[in-house]
Amino acid sequence: MRTNSMKNMFNGRKVFILILFLIPIISACSGANDTLFLGTGIYLSVGESYPLYQGYVLNIKGVSSDGSAWFQLADNDTIIKSEVVGSYGTFVYNKTNKTILLVQIEKIYSGSPEQNLVSLSIKQYIDHEKPTPKQTEINLKVTQNRSESNTFSRINHPGESLIWAVGIVFVLILLYIMRKLW
């Protein structure tokens, strides 16, 4: 009788540990992935614009000698935010107490006024007041003054985290079953 209760207690612990492993995976998948765009190593010079999802366009208007950059954010050709950000600073656009755009200055390369180059990391979140775009709706072409650009970044698919979570759970279940069979 005592060994039966100990077996049940041991099996209960296994189930509890399995549930503890599944809670973070389920919680990561339950909320929608609000990240639309995550780009690093994006280089823009003064006067260039970078189109984003949902009609937003980021523009660098100028770079000063102290290492700060002047950013403008437009929404369907209407300027919604204009701000000067210091070297290694962050340009943030919030709408209804939710962050929509985070732009981190990685480095500013100075030369003549026409040759200033800004290295950026951009993270864009879904603006729930606008239609959610499809993966192919962004135009990766940068409006620019020079003849060529090499700006490519990874586009996150909204269902990607769910696919990863289901895959991880599947692998864990297979490992558990294989352990029981051996």
WOWOZI-V222410 format. One line per field, one symbol per residue. ss: DSSP state (2 for helix, 1 for strand, 0 for the rest). phi: phi as a letter, one per 40 degrees, with the letter a starting at -180 (. if undefined). A space follows every 10 residues. Layout:
BEGIN
ss=???
phi=???
END
This chain:
BEGIN
ss=0222222222 2222222222 2222222222 0000111111 1111100011 1022211111 1110000011 1111100111 1111100001 1111100111 1111111110 0022201111 1111100000 0000000000 0010000000 0000100002 2222222222 2222222222 20
phi=.ccccccccc cccccccccc ccdccccccc ccccccabbb gcbbbdgcbb cbcggcbcbb cabcccgcbb bbbbbfgbcb abacbcdgcb cbbbbffbcb abbbccabcb acdcbcbbcb bbbbbccccb cccccccccc cccacccaab bbacbccdcc cccccccccd cccccccccc cc
END
